[in-house]
Amino acid sequence: MEVPNYGRIEFRAVLFDLNGTLGEKGRVDEDTRNLLKRLADRYTVVVLSADTFGTLEELTDLPIRIERVSNGEEKARIARSYRPYAAVGNGNNDVAMLEGAELAFCVIGPEGATVDALLASDVVVRDVRDALGMLLDERKLVATLRG
């Protein structure tokens, strides 16, 4: 996608953190699940999570890849294997993944977000569905990012 006065953005995969990003307390609502299915028609969709709340297995029915990680360093290492990628996160263990992304979203939802995740991002949203909507309709991204 070409963004006026910003540049060209290309990615093949979209990587998500789970807790605080895709869901609250690890639970992903039905609207978000449906948006993930639509996104998976266009990109490789990956959830990378330490699975703090033990809910990662609830996503196995979706057409996505699931990667269990133990820390931010491991998350970043796995993320690099999906280059070029877009990333969506909210916490300190997402920062390196966000920094390595062609396009990075920070979600400031009910579980908050860290300042470092915010500073590592290109776009800040209040709900993961906003990020999913932008990824599904590139015109929204262009409107936000254009210089």
C-alpha positions as CSV (number, residue, x, y, z in Angstrom):
1,M,0.0,0.0,0.0
2,E,1.3,3.4,-0.9
3,V,0.7,6.2,1.7
4,P,1.1,9.8,0.4
5,N,4.0,11.6,2.1
6,Y,4.7,8.5,4.3
7,G,5.9,5.8,2.0
8,R,5.1,2.3,0.9
9,I,4.0,-0.3,3.4
10,E,4.1,-4.0,2.6
11,F,3.5,-7.0,4.8
12,R,2.4,-10.6,4.4
13,A,1.6,-11.4,8.1
14,V,-0.2,-9.7,10.9
15,L,1.0,-10.6,14.4
16,F,-1.1,-10.1,17.5
17,D,-0.5,-10.3,21.2
18,L,-3.4,-11.9,23.1
19,N,-3.8,-10.5,26.6
20,G,-4.8,-6.8,26.7
21,T,-4.6,-6.7,22.9
22,L,-6.9,-9.2,21.2
23,G,-8.9,-9.8,24.4
24,E,-9.5,-8.9,28.0
25,K,-8.2,-11.5,30.5
26,G,-7.4,-13.6,27.5
27,R,-11.0,-13.8,26.2
28,V,-11.6,-12.9,22.6
29,D,-15.1,-11.7,21.8
30,E,-17.2,-12.9,18.9
31,D,-16.9,-9.7,16.8
32,T,-13.1,-9.8,17.1
33,R,-13.0,-13.5,16.2
34,N,-15.1,-12.8,13.0
35,L,-12.7,-9.9,12.0
36,L,-9.7,-12.3,12.5
37,K,-11.4,-14.8,10.1
38,R,-11.8,-12.1,7.5
39,L,-8.2,-10.9,8.0
40,A,-6.9,-14.5,7.6
41,D,-8.3,-14.4,4.1
42,R,-5.7,-11.8,3.2
43,Y,-2.8,-12.4,5.5
44,T,-1.1,-15.0,7.6
45,V,-2.5,-14.2,11.1
46,V,-0.4,-15.1,14.1
47,V,-1.1,-14.9,17.8
48,L,2.0,-14.8,20.0
49,S,1.3,-15.1,23.7
50,A,2.7,-16.3,27.0
51,D,-0.9,-17.3,27.7
52,T,-1.1,-15.6,31.1
53,F,-4.8,-16.5,31.5
54,G,-4.6,-20.0,30.0
55,T,-7.0,-19.2,27.2
56,L,-4.8,-19.6,24.1
57,E,-6.3,-23.0,23.2
58,E,-9.7,-21.3,22.7
59,L,-8.4,-19.8,19.5
60,T,-7.6,-23.1,17.8
61,D,-10.8,-23.1,15.8
62,L,-9.8,-20.0,14.0
63,P,-7.8,-20.0,10.7
64,I,-4.7,-18.5,12.5
65,R,-1.3,-19.7,13.7
66,I,-0.7,-19.8,17.4
67,E,2.8,-19.4,18.9
68,R,3.3,-19.8,22.6
69,V,6.2,-17.6,23.9
70,S,7.7,-17.1,27.3
71,N,9.1,-13.5,27.0
72,G,9.5,-10.5,24.7
73,E,12.8,-11.7,23.4
74,E,11.3,-14.9,22.2
75,K,8.3,-13.1,20.8
76,A,10.6,-10.8,18.8
77,R,12.7,-13.8,17.5
78,I,9.6,-15.6,16.3
79,A,8.1,-12.4,14.8
80,R,11.3,-12.0,12.7
81,S,10.5,-15.3,11.0
82,Y,7.3,-13.8,9.6
83,R,8.9,-10.7,8.0
84,P,7.6,-8.5,6.5
85,Y,4.8,-8.2,9.1
86,A,2.4,-5.8,10.8
87,A,2.1,-6.1,14.6
88,V,-0.5,-5.3,17.2
89,G,0.4,-5.2,20.9
90,N,0.1,-3.3,24.1
91,G,2.8,-4.4,26.6
92,N,6.5,-4.3,27.3
93,N,6.9,-7.9,25.9
94,D,5.5,-6.6,22.6
95,V,8.0,-3.7,22.1
96,A,10.6,-5.5,20.1
97,M,7.9,-7.1,18.0
98,L,6.4,-3.7,17.3
99,E,9.8,-2.1,16.5
100,G,10.5,-4.8,13.9
101,A,7.1,-4.4,12.2
102,E,6.5,-2.6,8.9
103,L,3.4,-1.2,10.6
104,A,2.8,-1.3,14.3
105,F,-0.4,-0.7,16.3
106,C,-0.7,-0.1,20.0
107,V,-4.0,-1.0,21.6
108,I,-4.9,1.0,24.7
109,G,-7.8,-1.0,25.9
110,P,-9.3,-2.0,29.3
111,E,-5.9,-3.5,30.4
112,G,-4.0,-0.4,29.3
113,A,-0.7,-0.2,27.4
114,T,2.9,0.6,28.3
115,V,4.6,3.9,27.2
116,D,7.3,1.9,25.5
117,A,4.7,0.0,23.4
118,L,3.0,3.3,22.5
119,L,6.3,4.8,21.4
120,A,7.2,1.8,19.3
121,S,3.9,2.0,17.3
122,D,2.9,3.9,14.2
123,V,-0.9,3.9,15.0
124,V,-2.6,4.0,18.4
125,V,-6.1,2.6,18.8
126,R,-8.5,2.2,21.7
127,D,-9.8,-1.2,20.7
128,V,-8.3,-4.1,18.7
129,R,-11.4,-4.0,16.4
130,D,-10.3,-0.5,15.3
131,A,-6.9,-1.9,14.2
132,L,-8.6,-4.9,12.5
133,G,-10.9,-2.5,10.7
134,M,-8.0,-0.5,9.4
135,L,-6.2,-3.6,8.2
136,L,-9.3,-4.7,6.4
137,D,-9.9,-1.3,4.8
138,E,-6.6,0.3,3.8
139,R,-8.2,3.6,3.1
140,K,-8.5,4.1,6.8
141,L,-4.8,3.5,7.2
142,V,-4.0,5.9,4.4
143,A,-6.2,8.6,6.0
144,T,-4.4,8.2,9.4
145,L,-0.8,7.9,8.2
146,R,-0.7,10.3,5.2
147,G,1.6,13.2,5.7
